[in-house]
Each structure stands twice: as C-alpha cells, then as structure tokens.
C-alpha cells in the first residue's frame, strides 16, 4: 500500500509475475540483464495484474485477522480491498478487457489503443478470479475477450498481437521471436487462471475445454506436433505467430503443474481445502453424470462420490457424510484417521 502509482494501482518495479515485462529497464545493451539493469523502483509504471492479485488474496488476509481477533486490522484491510476493486474498474478497465499495466511514461499497456500487445492473459484471469466486475459484467466480458482474441486450438496465448520488434520501454518481452515465450507464446502457467475464473462464473464446460487444451495426457494424440513427454507439463507451447505452432518447450521448468492441480481438483472437481474442512463446490460440464475423488485432509480420508442427476454445471443440493445429511457444503473434521464416505448430489438447493 506504500507502493502505489499515479492511478492508485501497485507499482510494478522491475516486473511482476511476468519477469519479462520490464517497464523500468530501458536496456539498449545486448546481453545486459533485464532483471538488473535500469532503475528498479520507477514511480510511475503500474501493474493491473498485481492489483488483481491483491484483491484475490485480501479476503484470506481479512479472514485470518478475524480468526485471530484482529478486528481493527480486518476492518482496515476490507477498506483497502474495496478501494483497490474500485480503482481497477476505474483505471484498469479498457472497455472490453482489463489493461495489463501503465508504463513508465504513464501510457497504457495491453489496451485496444496499442498497435501490438493489445490484450494480455494475466489480468483477465486474475481480476476475474478475484471477482472484480463479477456483479457488473466486466469479469464475464474479460473472459469472453480471452476467447475472442487469445484462445487458440493449443491453448491461450499470453498476449496478442505479438511484438514484431524490440521496444526498450517494454523490455525482454519484446525481444523474443513472435509466438515464443512471453511474446505471444502459450504460457501453460497462467492458462489455469482463466480456467479457474471460468468456474467462478459457473461455466464448467468452458473450464474443462480449456483444461484439456494444455493437459499433456489430452495432447498425446497430437504428439507429432506437441513433441514433449506426455506425463509432464510444458512451460510454454509455441503460439500462433510461431513457426512451429503447437510445439511444446521447457518441460519440468515450470510452476504449471501446481496451478493445473488447483484448477482440476478444486475449481472443476470442486474439493476445496478450507479453514474448517473440505468445501465442496464443483463446476463441471453438465454432461458429466458422476465421478469419485479420494482426498486425504488433516489426517482423515474422504471418499467423495458426486452425482449430477439434473445435469447442471454448478450447485450442490445435498451432502451426506457417513450416512448423515449435513448442512452447508463444508465436510466436518473428524481427526480420527479413518475413511469417511461422502455422497454429494449436485443441483439446486431445495
């Protein structure tokens, strides 16, 4: 909160998640490190992605404060949370999607006004995950823009159009060939953010469709194109501007597996570890009839059988644990080390 820029958005510093978006670097020297050259603490360049991350994480901070009886801190955090939400909608919304950033000159990055790099994946995923614009329609519009502009048959590209030349004010991102790495490549690390965001909107069919596009097992039938081990995620898949569109690169060197585990096990299959137990909230394709998950949590084992008789994407009508119906959607904690049978029926609450 002490590192906000002119619009009240977080300063980007050297970079944010995308360590190749170097808005305070201005390197003109071949071979110079983008992560160490130039001023590190520019007072102008701001990141809408970091703002989305702040809004996403803040509710957990508030909850932790309340559980520790830090009421004043929780109240203050809520104020900052709502302020940042409003700031993103005022200064971070571009009309059909969320901006990526403001550069060191205060110019927009990831805007329809830009000649290249008009829309980026990161703020669309994280701002929607954070619920920014959920009630007012911007979250859905941002994800629809992802489908219209960024999605390909091999996954979602990081930004489009890819940069065709090097721009010193943008940094390393514009130094890669179009369609590779951060310059319009399909970064498998951030595709799950959009998958998770789709489940927040209740669009299970769409979420699973996106999940399959980058999942190694689902790409094995095009192994002659993918050209990577079928049991490990790639850091990136070459984007549509690349010579070898669809070819995966950099296996093992990625945080993709962890995020996709969250996307499939929590967001889609709906088993969320929470403060008071496992919270059940699936968001699946409506064609799914049933599935079973076994989950160990805090020393107990839960065998969870989920049925979908109404063919819905989201919603839990009833949960029965060890033969007894429970209220709400959070499974009780037993701390007895035993196996507990859980029956979940999806549908509307009655």
N, C-alpha and C positions, 0 to 999 in steps of 0.2 A: 504493500500500500504506500510505501515511501518511494516506489519506483514507477510512478505513473507519468505518462507523457502529456502532451498538449490537449488531447481529447479525453484524458482521464482513463486511458487504456494502459495496460502494462508495457513498460519499455522492453524492447527485445534484446538489448545488449549485443553480444556477439552473434547470438542466434537463439532459437527456441528448440523445439523437437527437431525441426529441420535444420541440422547444423550446416547446411549449405546455403541457407538464406541469410547472407551476411550483409545486413543493411548499414553497418557501421565500419566497413572494412576498406573499400575503395582501393583494392590491390591492383597495381599495374605491373608488378614484377613477376615474371614467370618463375614458377617453383616456390613462390612465397606462400606460407601457410595462411589460409583464410581465417583460421581459428585464433591466430596470434597477432596478425598484422592489424594496423589501424587502431583507432580509439575503441575501447571496449564498452564504454558507458556513454553512448550517444544520448543526448537529452530529448530527442525528437522521435526516432523510429519506434513504432509501437506494434504489438502483436495482438491481433484479434484471437488467434489460437490460444495464447496464454490466458486471455480474458475468459474464453470458453472453459479452459481447464480450471480456472479459479472458481467459476460458477458451478462447475461439476463437482469439485472437491469440497466447497464451502459447507454444504448441508451435513456432510460427515463430521466436519470440524464442529459445527453447531451441536450435533448430536453428542459428540464426545464431551463437549463442555457441559452440556446438561446432565450427562451421566456422572460427571464429576462435581456437580453442583456449582459450576462456574457460570452462574446465571448472567452476570454482567457481560462476561466475555461472549457468551452465546448471543445476547441481545445485540451487542456491537457487531458481531460477525454477520448477523442477519441483515443489519442495515447496509453493511458493505456489499453483501451478496445482492441485495435488491438494487443497489446503486450501480453495480457492475452490469447487471442484466439490462438495466435501462440504458446504460452507456453503450453497450454493444448494439442494441437495437437502434439507437440514435446515430452513432458514428461508425458502426461496423456492418450495417446492412446496406447492400448495394442495389436493392430493387428486386432481384431475383435470387440472390445468394449472399452469403457473408463474405466481406472483404477478407483478404489474408493479412494485410498489415498496412501501416503507413511507413514510408521510407524516411531517410534522414533529412529529406527536404520537405517532408510532410505530404508527399504525393501518395496516392493510393496504389497498393499492390494487390493484384487479384480482383480487378474491377472490370466491368464491361467497357470502361473508358480506356483500358490498356490495349496496346496493339498486340502484345503477346503476354501469356500468363494471365489470362482474364479471370479464371476461376481455379481455385485450389481445393483439394480434398480436405485438408486438415480442419479448417474452421467449420466446414459443413458438418463433418462428423461430430466434432467435439461440442460445438454450440448446440446441435440438436440433441446429443447425449445429455447435455446439461439442462435441457428443457427450455432453452432460450427461444422465444417465439412459438412455443408449443400451443398456447391458447390462442394466439393471434394469427397463426398460419405461416409464419416465416420458417419455422422448422421444417414443415412439410414441403414448402416451396424450395428450400435449400436442397433437400434430398431429391426432389423432382429435377432440380437443375443438375445434380450429380448424374442422374440417369440420362438426361438430355445431352450433357456436354462432356462428362468424364468417363462414363461407363463404356467398356469395350467387351468383346467376347472373351477376353482373357483376364478381366478384372478392371478396376477403376484406376485410371492414370492419376498421377499426383497433381498435375496442372495442365491446362491447355489454353491456347496453343503453346507448344514447346518453344523455348527461346532459340532463336536462329543465330544469335551472335552473343559475344561476351559483353555483359553490362557491369561495369565496375561498381555501380551503386546497388546491385543485387548480389554480387559475389559469386561464390562457387557454383550455385545452382545453374547459372547461365554458361558455365564453362564446359559442361558435358554435351556430347552429341545429342541432338533431339531424339527423344524416346528412350533415353537411358538414364538410369539412376534418378536423381531428383529432378531432372529436366524432362518431365513427361513420361517417366517410367511408371510401371505399375508397382508401387511400393506395397508389399504384402503386409507390412507392419501397420499401416493406417487404414487398409481396407476394412478391418474388423470394426473400426469406429463407426463407419457408415452402417455396417450390419447391425451393430448394437442399437444405433439410432433408429433404424427401421423398426426394430421390435418395440421401442418406446412409443412409436406411432401405431403399433398394433399390426404392422404389415409383415406377417410371418412368411408368407410366400416369397415376398421380395427378399427378405433377410436370408432365407435358405438358398435362394437362387444366387445371391452374391457370394455366400459362403462357399458354394460348390465351385465357383469360378477360379478360386486360388488354392483350394484344398488339394494337396498332392495326390491323394487317392482318386479324386474325381477327375484329375488331369492325366491319369495314366493312359487313357485311350488315345491321347494325342502326344504320347511320349516322344515321337519323332520331331515334334515341334517344341515341347517343353524341355526335353533334354536335361533332366535332373533326376536325382533319386526320388522314387515315388513315396518315400516314407519320411521326408523332411521338407520343411518349408523353404522357399527361396526368399532371399532379402528382397529381390525385385524380379519382375518379369518385363521383358522389353515391351515398350508401349507402341502405339500405332504409328508413331513417327519414326520408329527404329527400322533398321534394315531387316532384322530378324524378329519381327513382331511375334510375341508369344513365347520366346525363348527365355527360360529362367536362368538366373545367375546368383552366385554367392549363397549357396546352401550353408546351413549351420550358423552363418554370421548374421543373426537377426533376432529381434525380440518378437517376431511374428507368431511363433507357436504359443506363447503365453497369452497374447491378445485373442488369438483364434480359439484357444481353450475357453476363455471367458465368454466369447461370442457364442460358441456352440453349447457349452454346459450350463451357462447362466442365462444369457439373453434369449436363446432359442429354446433349449430344452427346459429352462426355467427353474433350475435349482440354485438359488442364491444364498451363499453364506451371509448371515446377518448377525446382529448383536445378540439376539435372543434365540437363535436357532436357524434352521434352513427355511428360507421363504420360498414358496412355490408359486411361480408366475410364468408359465410357458408362453411362447409366442411362436407358433408353428404353422406350416402350410395346412390349410383346412382339410386337405385330402388325407392327412395322417389319421389313422384310426386309433393307434395305441403305441406305446413304447415303454420300456423299463430302464431304470437307472439304479445302480447301486452306488451309494455315496457314504463314505466314512466321514464323520464330523464329530469332533471333540470326544473321540473315544467310542462312539456308538456307530452302528452300521444301519443305514436306512435303505431298504429295498422299495423303490418307488415305482409303482405301476400307474401310468397315466393313460386314461381313455378319453376319447373325443367323440362321443356319440352324436353331438349336434354339429360336428364338422366346423368348428369355429377356429379362429387363429389365436384368440386370446380370451382369457377369462376362466376362473375356477369356480365351479358350482358347489363342489363338496370334497372334503378331505376326511378320510377315515384312517386312523393310526391304531394298529393292533386291535382292530375291531370296534373302535370307538370314534364317533364323529367328533371333530374338533371345530372350534370357532376360529375364523380368520384363516390365514394362509401360511402361518409360520408353524413348522413342526416343533413339538415340545422337545426339550432336552431331557435325557434320561440319566446320563452319566453312569450307566450300568455295564457298559461294554458289550451289550447284547445286540442281536439283529432285530430290527423293528420293521414290520410290514406296513407299507403306506399305499393306500388306494386313493387316487386323485381322479375326479371326474371333471372334465372341462365343460364350460357352458356358462350361462348367465346365472348369477346368484338368484335364488328364489326365496 
